[in-house]
Amino acid sequence: MSRVILITGGSSGIGKSMGEFLTEKGFKVYGTSRTPEKYKNSAFPILALDVSDVTSIKQAVSTIIEKENRLDILINNAGAGITGPIEEIPEAEIKNNFDTNFFGPINVIKAVLPKMREQHSGLIINITSIAGYMGLPYRGIYSASKGALELLTEAFRMELKNFNIKMTNVAPGDFATNIAAGRYHAPTLDNSPYMKPYGDTLDLMNRHVDNGSNPNIMAKAVYKVIMTPNPKVHYKVGEFMQKFSIVLKRILPDKVYEKLLMNHYKL
């Protein structure tokens, strides 16, 4: 019997690549979008789901369980970017980002756990970010939301072990997706003391995404995790230097690492 997978944010980018690859591998995949009517030609069904709306989460999960009578794997992929000087990002935008990147995944996990516990099996993969391992200038809110999800997974794993439900993080680096288009950008204000450094950093970030890796690499990495009997706590997927930056943070003095980041961003 094909295992059933729910991928939040499965209509584009990494989510779409994962859904198509896993469908080809024989899994029964359901993706989600806030506007599923736009994706009628998708290679797998796209359900209506807004991760900031608990009612829509419950409806989507119920739809899958009614059709399949099981739910084996959840991939918490839906996320949103946000950039800007922390001082100048409106509080409402900070809360919106955490609603999508942190509270949303928590609520989707809560919705699938009863069925997984009934099955005495399940796998939950949280798509985080290498940016969640470090506080990056002008991406501080994004780093914080993804870092919070990384830590949440560490705790959740231990709480779920008795139910044979496994959980892991997969942290991507820069991939060629449309995340920059959907990202909230605090405006570069002419009278802002951050105008030049923020503007320069924003250009650099966008170039990184434009020159990012093929999202199919993430799809293959997630497939390997799914096929692993006992997944690790953390996985990193990206260019060597992106992954190595986490190693450097672990071994270098804080101020030395901070200086490396500032040099990288020319701050």
N, C-alpha and C positions, 0 to 999 in steps of 0.2 A: 504494500500500500504506500502511495506517495505521501511523504511528509508535507504538512501544510505550513506555509510560511506567510506571515504578515510583515510587510515592509512599509513603515510610515514614510511619507514623502517619496513614493515610488514612481512618480510621473516623469522625473527628469534627473539629469546628472548621475551621481553615484547610485541613487536609489533605482533609477531606470536600468542602469547597467547591471546591477545586482539582480534585479527581477528577471531580466531577459536571460542572463547567464544561468540562473538557478532554474528557470523554466526549461531551458534546454537540457539541464541535467536531470529533469524528470520530477522536480518538486512541483507541488501545487501552490502557486504564488498568488497572493493578493497584495496589490499596492494601494496606496491612498493618496488623495489630493483633496484640497478644499474645493476644487472645481473639476470633478471627475468627468463632466460632460465634454471637456476639451480633449480627452484622451480615449476616444472610442476605438481608435485603431491600435491600442496598446497590445503588446504580445501577451499580456496577462490582465485579469480584471483589475480595474481601479475603482475603489470604493470612496465614498465621501467621508472625510475625516479631517477635523481641525484639532490639532493636539492641544489647543488652548480651550477647547470646549468638551467638558467631560461627557455630556450627553451624546455628542457625535462619536466620541471614542467608544462608548458602551454600545451604541447602535452598530458600528462597524464590526466590532468584535462579536456581537451577537449574530450578525448576518453570516459571518464565517462559520461560527459554531453550528448554526442551524443548517447550513449547507453541507458541511464536512463532518460534523460531530466530533471534531478534534481541532486542536491548534498546537502545533509542535514547536514552532520557532517564531520568535518575535525579533525583528531587526528594527531597533529604534533609530531611524535614519533621519527623520524630519528635523531640520535645524535652520537657524537663521544667522547670518553674519551681522556684525555691527562694528562700526569704526567711529573714531572720534576722540578728542581730548575728553577724559572722564569728567572734567569740570564742566564741559559744555554740552554733554549729552543729556537731553531731558530725562527726568526721572521716569516718565511714562514709557520712554523707549527702552530704558534699562529693564523695567519690569516686563515689558513685552518680550524682550529677548530671553529673560529667564523663564517666562511662561512657555516659550517654544523649546528652548534648549535644555531646561532642567525640570520644571514642573510638568510639562507635557509628557516627557518620557516616563516620569513617575506614575502619572495617571494611566498611561497605556499599560505599563507593567501591572498596576493594580487590577486593571480590567481583564488581563489574560491569566493572572495567577490562579483564580479558582478552577478554571478548566485544566490548567497544567497540573495543579495539585490533585485533582480528581484522576487524571491520567497517571499520576506519579512519574511524570517525565516532562521535560521541556528545556528549551534553550533560549536565552535572551541575550542578544548582542546589542550593546549600546555603541553607536557610532559617535565617537568623541572627536578629538583633534589633537595633533601634536602641539598646537597652540595652548592646549589645556595643561601642559606640563610646565609652563613658564608664563610670567606676566609680560606680555608684549606691548610696547608703546603704541598707543592709539588703537590697540585691540584689547584693552584691559578687560572690558565687560565680556567680550567673547571668550577670552582666556578663562575668566572666572566662571562663566556658566558651564563651559566644557570641563574645566578642572573639577567643578563640583560634581558633575555626573561621573567622572572617573572615581572619585572618592566614595560616592554613593554606591557604586557597583561593588567596591571592596567590602562594604558593610553588608549589602544585600546578599552577596554570594554566601556568606556565612549563615545568614538567617534562612536561606532556602535549601541548604544542603540536605536536611532531613527529609525533604520532599522530592529528592532526586531532580531538582530543577537547577540547571546550571546557568551562570551568567558571566559575561566577559565584556571587556571593552576592545574596540578596534579603533585606533586613532590614526586617521589619514593625515598626510601632509598636504601639499598643494596639488590639486588635480584640476584638469581642464574642464570646468563645469560652469554653469551660469550662476553660481552662488554670488558673484560680485554684483550681478544685475539686481538680485533680490535683497541685497544687504542694505541695512540702514546706514547711511553716511551722514554723520553730523556735518553741516555745511562748513566750508572753509571761509570763515568770515574775515572781511578785509580789516576790521578793527581788532581781530583776535590776536593775542600774544602767541598763539600756536599756529598762526596762518601758514608760515613757510615750512616749519618742520612737519606739521600734520599733512600739508599738501604734498610734500616730497615723499613722505612715508606712504601715503595713500597711493601715489603713482607706483611706488615700488611693489606694494602689495598686489595691485592689479596686474602688474607685469608677471609676478610670480604665478598668479592664477592662470593668466593667458598662456604661459609657458609650462603649465603643470602637466603632470603625467596623465596617461589615458585612464579614465575611470574603470576600464575593464580590469586593471590591475587590482583594484579594490574588490571587484566582484570575485576574482579568483582567490584572493586572500580570505574573503568571508566564506567562500565554499570550503576552503581548507579547514577553517575553524569549525564549520558545521560537521565536517567529516572526522574531526578529532574527538575521541571518546571523552577526554577530560581536558577541556580548554584551559589555557592559562588565564591569569587575571587580566593581563594587559597585552595587547598586540599593537605594534606600530607599523604603518605602511606608508612608504614614501621614499624620496631620494635619500641617499646615504647620509648626506650632511644634515638633513632634517632630523633623521633618527639619531645621528651622532650628537646633535645638539642636546638631546636629553641626557646622554651619557656625560657630556661635558658639564651640564648643570649639576649632576650628581657628584662629580669629583673635583670641580674647581671651587675656590673660595667665591662667596657670593658677589663680592665687588669685582672680581676678575671677570666672572660671567656677565655681570651687568655691563661692564666695559665692552666686552665682545659684542653684546647686543646693540649697544649704542653705536659702536663702530659700523656694524652691519647696516643699521638704519641711518647712518651718517648724522647722528644727533649730537 
